[in-house]
Amino acid sequence: MNIDQREMRQVAEAAAPRIDMYAGIHKALRALMADRLLALGRMDVDDALELAQVTQRVLELLEFCRSHLQHENEFVHTAMEARAPGASGQIAHEHAEHVEAITALANQTTALLQCDAEARAAGALALYRALSLFIAHNFEHMHVEETAHNAVLWARYTDAELIEIHNALVASIPPHEMMFVVRWMVPFMNPAERAAMLGDMQAHAPAPAFAAALDVVRPHLSEREWAKLGASLQLPAGPGKVQG
């Protein structure tokens, strides 16, 4: 991947914030990855129910990662290649490696669920370490996207064009997956980001969808965070449910 260093400097020196398609979803991914890794690390392998629940949560993470890669390949990389051929090459190669790693981790997770009781402790530790390495590489990978890829996008697309690309990507996500995104994205945004995302949904989404998003988010915000969000969105005072 050949990235113009002048473009990289523009990322750091930009006087006004640009449209960043990576920022929100990457906060969601970092939070989700950390949550699943911590759950795996503290799991009681001798508790059959806990073993089943935690392994299912790991598989859920892996499937979400697979879907995220597809979205980026189809929309973001396509946009980059249209105006900067070759610019997404390095990350596209890493995406292919991530797909292989996801398959291997899913197989390892399923094997842990099905293995004999005496092998569970060792299997859980091996999976924990493998998932740790996968997450570590993803954290570095996301940093490159947020810096180098944004440099390419910002040098070649207007904010209006980036919004169109982002809206097309979001429109391609099935409703159940979108609610999962909202659950892991919104609580881990800062208040301004949180208000901007839900404010856009409030303005453009059907009222029942907006109400459902608030219901998904509310249990994961502190009372102070919820109060700030409510003030920003001018929500009615009282319980966190909004009539659709």
Disulfide bonds with the S-S distance in Angstrom:
none
